[in-house]
């Protein structure tokens, strides 16, 4: 009976995710003949995501390869300004100038714009901040790729941010190619992380899901380890599906100072579906988080750009 109940919970969870209503938002589709992806476009008025946590470019509600799906709605409640009402390998930059701004002043989030600091409370990624200046977006499309250009001019920080999503010819591979040019007078220093909201075949998080890393792991600030999931050498193995309001989290250590350690594999051992994630920059921080529906590796890199200079980085996703 217990096994049947578990199977029923998994089936119902899958049906729930599929049954969530879809709306029409500005979007584009790209394909290389192997991988097909639909991408929501930045739009301050009508865009799917208008929150103030994640970069507005590169939200992917659908990504399919070889009959498998890799992205989709994993959360229950949607609002365009909800901090994590977002899908795909989405990225977020730490705020620029928040601590220096007075209450009623402003600060900057790359890929979003100039935001208002309403009071003296610490910055929270889970809070919505009024947008004072959303900058200017340009979008350039091709059959297998799309490039987003975000220009922001502000008294404190100014930049030219470019992000290209490119499906590689003849391969089940997606590239995220970034450049950030500092067009202002103040040095840009921030960390950027990818939340990697990959939903494999719309299956909820549960036994069979594994995260692999190229080094042995240690964990701190852990929640749910040994119960929901467990660290075993170079891997994190899911032990059971969390309940509706449960989650698992940990800060991970063991990586070194080169890009070879930014090599993460998310695999479903039951279906064989998975994603390999690599970057050409070293890790500055590594976290993982999971809920009842999704398991997310969260790798960070450090970004420092002097005035007039450009910082570049690329992330590669291989699908199987």
PELIN-V650987 format. One record per helix or strand of 3 or more residues. SS is the DSSP state (h for helix, s for strand). FROM is the first residue (numbers start at 0). TO is the last residue. If there is no record, write none. Layout:
BEGIN
ss	from	to
SS	FROM	TO
SS	FROM	TO
END
This chain:
BEGIN
ss	from	to
h	1	18
s	26	30
s	34	39
s	58	64
s	90	92
s	105	108
s	112	115
s	130	132
s	135	140
s	144	151
s	158	166
s	172	181
s	187	193
h	199	201
s	208	212
s	217	222
s	228	231
s	234	237
s	247	252
h	258	260
s	262	267
s	273	278
s	284	289
s	294	304
s	309	318
END
